[in-house]
């Protein structure tokens, strides 16, 4: 069933590409911009809190409005809490990426690699959710990490995805990795 869902998604993308130009590279760039705006919101919050200056909160509001408008360009059709899930997937992906780069700078490459993979998984989950490949009802939190579509017989070592395996996260990351190519002009 999972393989059928991945195949249906690939066919959907191919049909879109035939009918009209599908420019996900611009959307990918926009998603990174939104991630950075979320980070700016966080920094303005902490700057306001640390300094007691309300000008930071005023600026935070302006940045938040910009982020909301840009996010609407990415999330076209949503129900329930998909909007918030999407925003938090992007925010968590960005934060894990930053923690991974700090671990890498400190020479802890193993920890950095694990965090980069988790960041990439969350980023791909954002796209899977917003391109209709993953349904909100199918995302389950298990243990200390996200493991969508895992049955009782499937496992994941410490929530680190081995992209060489045939599990769903590996397939979604591989599929979305092929679709999202920021180098396409």
N, C-alpha and C positions, 0 to 999 in steps of 0.2 A: 504494500500500500504506500509506503514512504517513497519507494522508487517511482511509483506511478505519479505521485505528487511532484517530485523533482522533474520527471519527464514532461508532465503537463506544463509546468512552469517554463521549462526550456522552450517548449513548443509555442507557448504564449508570447515569449520574448521574440522568438524568430518570426512569428506572424506580425507582431508589431513592427519589427524592423523592415519587413517587406512592404507593409502598408504605408508607413510613414517613418521618417528618420527618427530614431530613438536616441536621444542625446543624454544618456545617463552620466557621461563624464562631467557635464555641467552641473548635474544634480549632485554628483559626488563632491565636486568643489564646493557647492553650496552647503552640503552637509558638514564639511570641515569648517566652513565659515560659521555655521550655527554652533558647532562644538566650541569654537573659540569665543563666540558671543556668550555662551553659557559660562565659560571660564571667566570672562570679563565681569559678568554679573556677580559671580562668587567673589572675585577680588574687590569689586566695589563695595559689596556687603561687608567684607572684613575690614576694608579701609575705613568705612564709615563707623563700624563698631570700635575699631582701635583708636581712631582719632576723635570720635564724637562729632565729626563734621557732617551735617546733613546734606551738604552738596554732593557727597558720594551717593547717597540714597536717591537724590534727584536724578543723577546721571544713570544710576542703576535702572530706574524706571524707564528712561529713554532707551537704553540698551535692550531692556526686556521687550519693549514694544517693537523694536527693530527685529529682534530674534523671533518673536511671535509671527510677524509678517513674513519673514523669510521661511520659517518652518511651515507655514501654510503652503508655500510653493512646493515643498517636498511631500507633505502629508495631505493628499488631496481627498481621500475618502477614509473616514475613520468612524468608529463607533465605540461606545463605552469609554474605556480609559486608554485607547490606543494612542491618543495624542500624548498623554503623560508618559506612557510606557516608552514611546519613541524618544521623547525629550530626555528621559532618564537613561535610555540605552546609549544615546550619543554622549551624554555627560559622563557616564561611567566609563565608556570607551576612552574618552579623552583623558580622564583622570588616571586610568590604568596605564595608558600610553606614557603619561608624564612620570608616573612612579617607576615604570619600566626603564625609561631613559635615565632616571636618577640611579637606579640599581646598576645599570650598565656603566654609568660614569664611575661608580664606586668599584667596578670590577666584578660585580656579582652577575655574570652573564647568564647563569642557569636561571636565577630568579627573574632576570630581565626577559629572557625568552618565554618563560611561563606566563608572565604578565602581558607581554606583547601578544601571545596567542589568545589570552582571555579578552584583551582589548579588541582584537580582530574578530573574535567570535561575537562579541556584543555589537560591533559595528555591522557585521553581516546579518545579525539577527534583526537589527533596525531595518535593513534593506529587505530582508525576507518578509518581515511583517508588513512593510509599506508597499511592496510589490505584489502582495497577495500570495506569497509562497508559504508563509507561516501564519496560522490563525492564533489570535490571542488565547483562545481556549485551550490550545495545544501546548502552551508554555507552562512548564511546571518547575517550581523551585524544589530542589532536592539537595539535602546536605548543605554545603556551603557554596553552592554555585548553581547556575542555570544548566539544565540538561533537558532541552526540549526533545520530545518524541522518544525518549528512552523507555523501553519496556522493563519489566522486572528481570528479564534475562540479559539485558544490555548493561554494560558498565563503562565507566570512564575513570581512568587513574587520576585521582586528585583533580578532577575537572579540567585537566589539560588535554586538549583534543589532538589526537594524532591524525593529521590530515591525510595520511596514507591509508587509513582504515575506511571501511564502507559504512560508517555511522552517519546519521543525518547531519550532524554539525559539520563533519568533513565534506559531505556532499553540498550542503548549502554554501559553505565557504568557497569551495571549488567553483560552483556554478556562479555565484555572485562575483567572485574574483575574475571570472572570464567576462562577465557582462560589464562590470565597472572597470573601465580602463581610462584612467585620467590622462593618458597620453594620446587618446584619440582627439583629433582636432576637427 
